Amino acid sequence: MALPQTIEWRKNSLVLLDQRTLPEEVRFFFCTTADDVAQAIETMVVRGAPAIGIAAAYGMVLEAPRGKEAVRAASKRLARTRPTAVNLFWALERMEKVAEVSEPSRLFEELLREAREIFAEDLECCRSMGRWGASLLPPEGNVITHCNAGALATAGHGTALGVIRSAREEGKKIHVYADETRPVLQGARLTLWELQEDSVPVTLITDGMGAFLMARKKIAAVIVGADRITSRGDVANKIGTYSLALAARYHGVPFYVAAPRSTFDFSLTRGEDIPIEERSPEEVRSFRGTRFCREHSSVWNPAFDVTPPELVSAIITERGIARAPYEESLRVLLKDPR
């Protein structure tokens, strides 16, 4: 069965696959204003760093008929939605540059063209990353992934899951262990469903099982996506990634990160400087109306953690595979202008 399209421009509106209702129900969220898109990003109708950036680009298109001031206001509103995923700010900056030089009569047309280009570029990046990353996997083996870095988080194919898809397209027999990914369960709800729909062998595990799984099973690799990567290779990704990286290092399992150029923030050199979003405590206290603890229990809920570069075996990009020292290899591979 073909996966539904995560992001689609349809009749001058943006249609988003509502990922809050998966896997029980396939439902769509229709956006006619930038504020609709902002709310969709904030409430995780759409999630995943590349997909957030694409959705935000189309959000600016929605305001183009109201003129440049409306487009500028849209950019500011969208920039306040999710602070960690740098793809969001990368996409908004691209759209702002196009808006600045566009004639008023061509504003909508030019912004729509740029948003479509961002979408198409992301899809090609994912396929290219998949080809590069597949070369790192053995002909047969088990891999662990965390959160959802698949077609649902991108324009299609995926980053970490794109590597797995490409490896299987090459005939490699890859089995996936998917972390559930507390507290919003992106692994259990989204990664499991996405791989099952693609007939990829997958087994669900809880977030705390990864280290023991590495000790008991033959694991070929851990593969994750990213929301922001610094110039020296610090990787911000869904909370729980750092723990997996530590376990992988102890057990001698390669830890790979797959991310497009838009995920890299060369203005930052230290992982400590990455802004980490903290989300509602209610995400931890309950899920879909079922409460797990007392209503006013104290909660700390960072959405992301940061894995230091010394725990990362390789970073897979659309232009090739980078290895430590990342400050040098990433700059050469991705042609950082500094």
C-alpha positions in Angstrom: 0.0 0.0 0.0 1.3 3.5 -0.9 1.8 5.9 1.9 -0.4 9.0 1.8 1.4 12.2 0.9 2.5 14.1 4.0 2.4 17.6 2.4 0.4 18.5 -0.7 -0.4 21.9 -2.3 -3.9 21.6 -3.6 -6.1 24.3 -5.1 -4.3 27.1 -3.4 -4.4 25.5 0.0 -2.0 23.3 1.9 -3.1 19.8 2.8 -1.2 18.1 5.6 -1.5 14.5 6.7 -2.6 14.8 10.3 0.0 12.7 12.1 -1.8 13.0 15.5 -4.4 10.4 14.5 -2.1 7.8 13.1 -2.1 4.8 12.9 -5.8 4.4 13.8 -7.1 7.0 11.3 -5.7 8.6 8.1 -7.0 12.2 8.3 -6.0 15.4 6.6 -5.6 19.0 7.9 -6.4 21.8 5.5 -4.5 25.1 5.8 -5.6 28.4 4.1 -3.6 30.8 6.2 -0.1 30.9 7.6 -1.5 30.8 11.1 -3.2 27.5 10.2 0.2 26.1 9.2 1.8 27.5 12.4 -0.8 25.8 14.5 -0.3 22.6 12.6 3.4 22.7 13.3 3.0 23.6 17.0 0.4 20.8 17.6 2.5 18.2 15.6 -0.1 17.7 12.8 3.1 17.9 10.8 6.5 17.1 12.4 10.0 16.1 11.4 12.6 18.8 10.6 12.5 18.7 6.8 8.7 18.5 6.7 8.4 21.4 9.1 10.5 23.5 6.8 8.5 22.6 3.7 5.2 23.3 5.4 6.4 26.7 6.6 7.5 27.6 3.1 4.0 26.9 1.8 2.6 28.8 4.8 4.2 31.9 3.4 2.7 31.2 0.0 -0.7 31.3 1.5 -0.2 34.9 2.6 1.2 36.1 -0.7 -2.2 37.3 -2.1 -2.3 39.8 0.8 1.0 41.3 -0.1 4.6 41.5 1.2 3.7 42.8 4.7 1.5 39.8 5.2 4.3 37.5 4.0 6.8 39.1 6.4 4.3 38.7 9.3 3.8 35.1 8.3 7.5 34.4 8.4 7.7 35.8 12.0 4.7 33.8 13.1 6.1 30.6 11.6 9.5 31.2 13.1 8.0 31.0 16.6 6.6 27.5 16.2 9.5 25.1 16.9 12.9 26.5 18.0 15.2 23.5 17.5 14.6 22.3 13.9 16.9 24.6 11.9 15.3 23.5 8.6 12.4 25.7 9.6 14.6 28.9 9.6 16.5 27.8 6.6 13.3 27.5 4.6 11.8 30.8 5.9 15.0 32.6 4.9 14.9 31.2 1.4 11.3 32.4 1.1 12.0 35.8 2.5 14.8 36.4 0.0 12.4 35.5 -2.9 9.7 37.8 -1.5 12.1 40.7 -1.2 13.0 40.7 -4.9 9.6 39.7 -6.3 7.4 42.2 -8.1 4.1 42.5 -6.2 2.2 41.2 -9.2 4.4 38.0 -9.2 4.7 37.5 -5.5 2.4 34.5 -5.2 3.8 32.9 -8.3 7.4 33.3 -7.3 6.8 32.1 -3.7 4.9 29.1 -4.9 7.7 28.2 -7.3 10.3 28.4 -4.4 8.2 26.3 -2.1 7.8 23.7 -4.7 11.6 23.8 -5.3 12.2 23.3 -1.6 9.9 20.3 -1.6 11.5 18.7 -4.7 15.0 19.3 -3.4 14.2 17.6 -0.1 12.8 14.5 -1.9 16.0 14.3 -4.0 18.2 14.8 -1.0 16.5 11.9 0.8 17.0 9.6 -2.1 20.6 10.6 -2.4 21.2 10.1 1.3 19.5 6.7 1.0 22.0 5.7 -1.7 25.0 6.8 0.3 23.8 5.4 3.6 22.8 2.0 2.1 26.5 1.4 1.4 27.2 1.4 5.2 24.8 -1.5 5.9 25.6 -5.2 5.5 23.8 -7.5 3.1 21.7 -8.8 6.1 21.2 -7.4 9.6 19.3 -5.6 12.3 19.2 -1.9 12.8 17.8 0.3 15.5 16.1 3.6 14.8 14.6 6.3 17.1 11.6 8.6 16.6 10.4 8.9 13.0 12.8 10.0 10.3 10.9 8.6 7.3 8.6 9.7 4.5 6.2 11.2 7.2 9.0 13.6 8.3 10.1 14.7 4.9 8.8 15.3 1.3 9.1 11.5 0.9 11.5 8.5 1.3 12.9 9.8 4.5 16.4 10.4 6.0 17.2 7.5 8.4 14.3 5.4 7.1 15.4 6.5 3.6 18.7 4.7 4.2 16.8 1.6 5.2 14.4 1.8 2.2 17.3 2.2 -0.2 19.2 -0.7 1.3 16.2 -2.9 0.9 15.7 -1.7 -2.7 19.3 -2.9 -3.3 18.2 -6.3 -2.0 19.7 -6.1 1.5 17.7 -8.0 4.1 17.4 -5.3 6.8 15.2 -5.8 9.9 14.3 -2.7 12.0 13.9 -2.4 15.7 11.9 0.8 16.3 12.0 2.6 19.7 8.5 3.7 20.9 9.8 7.3 21.4 8.1 8.6 24.6 6.3 10.8 25.3 4.5 11.3 22.0 5.2 7.8 20.6 6.4 8.8 17.2 8.2 5.4 16.8 5.3 3.3 17.9 2.6 5.3 16.1 4.5 6.5 13.0 7.7 4.5 12.2 6.1 1.2 13.0 3.1 2.0 10.8 5.2 3.5 8.0 7.5 0.5 7.8 4.6 -2.0 8.0 2.9 -0.2 5.1 6.1 -0.7 3.1 6.4 -4.3 4.1 9.7 -3.7 5.9 10.3 -6.2 8.8 10.0 -4.2 12.0 9.8 -4.9 15.7 8.7 -2.4 18.3 10.7 -1.9 21.5 10.4 0.5 24.4 12.9 3.3 24.8 14.7 1.6 27.6 15.4 -1.6 25.8 18.1 -0.5 23.3 21.2 -1.3 25.4 20.0 -4.7 26.4 19.0 -5.4 22.8 22.5 -4.6 21.7 23.9 -6.9 24.3 21.6 -9.8 23.3 21.1 -9.4 19.5 23.5 -8.8 16.7 22.9 -5.1 15.8 24.5 -3.8 12.6 23.9 -0.1 13.3 21.8 2.6 14.9 20.4 5.0 12.4 18.7 8.3 13.3 17.7 11.6 11.7 18.5 15.1 13.2 16.9 18.4 13.8 20.1 20.5 14.0 23.8 19.6 13.6 26.6 22.0 14.6 29.7 22.7 12.6 31.7 20.2 14.8 29.1 17.5 14.5 26.9 17.8 17.7 23.5 16.3 16.8 20.2 17.5 18.2 17.6 14.8 17.7 14.5 13.5 19.5 15.0 13.0 23.3 16.4 9.5 23.9 18.9 9.6 21.0 21.8 10.4 23.3 21.1 7.4 25.4 21.1 5.1 22.3 24.4 6.7 21.2 26.1 5.9 24.6 24.8 2.3 24.5 26.0 1.9 20.9 29.5 3.1 21.8 29.8 0.7 24.7 28.6 -2.2 22.6 30.7 -1.3 19.6 27.7 -0.7 17.3 28.1 2.0 14.6 25.9 5.1 15.3 24.9 6.9 12.0 23.0 10.1 11.5 21.3 10.9 8.2 20.5 14.6 7.5 20.3 17.0 4.5 22.3 20.2 4.2 19.3 22.2 5.5 19.8 20.5 9.0 23.3 21.9 9.5 23.9 25.1 11.4 27.4 26.2 10.7 26.9 29.3 12.9 27.1 27.1 16.0 30.1 25.2 17.1 28.9 23.8 20.4 26.0 21.5 21.1 25.3 23.5 24.3 24.3 26.4 22.1 21.5 24.6 20.3 18.1 25.8 21.5 16.2 22.9 23.0 12.4 23.1 22.9 10.6 22.2 26.1 7.0 21.1 25.5 3.9 20.8 27.6 4.2 18.7 30.8 0.9 17.2 29.9 2.6 15.2 27.1 4.3 13.2 29.8 1.5 13.1 32.3 -1.0 11.6 29.9 -1.6 10.4 26.3 -4.8 10.7 24.4 -6.8 11.3 27.6 -5.2 8.6 29.7 -3.4 10.0 32.7 -0.3 8.2 34.0 0.3 10.2 37.2 -1.3 12.8 39.4 -2.5 15.8 37.5 -0.1 18.4 39.0 3.0 16.1 39.1 6.2 18.0 38.3 7.5 17.2 34.8 10.6 18.1 32.7 9.9 17.6 29.0 12.7 18.6 26.6 11.7 17.5 23.1 15.3 16.9 22.1 18.8 16.0 23.4 22.3 16.5 21.9 24.6 13.7 21.0 28.3 14.8 21.0 30.4 14.2 17.9 32.7 11.6 19.5 29.7 9.2 19.7 28.8 9.6 16.0 30.4 7.1 13.7 29.4 8.9 10.5 27.0 11.6 9.2 25.2 10.7 6.0 24.3 13.7 3.7 23.0 14.1 0.2 26.6 14.8 -0.9 28.3 11.9 0.8 29.4 10.5 4.1 31.3 12.6 6.6 33.5 11.2 9.3 35.4 12.7 12.2 36.8 15.3 12.6 33.5 16.7 11.4 34.5 20.3 11.6 36.7 19.6 8.6 34.8 16.9 6.7 31.4 18.6 6.9 32.9 21.9 5.7 34.5 20.3 2.7 31.5 18.0 1.9 28.8 20.7 2.3 30.9 23.6 1.2 30.3 25.8 4.2 31.1 29.4 3.0 33.1 30.4 6.0 
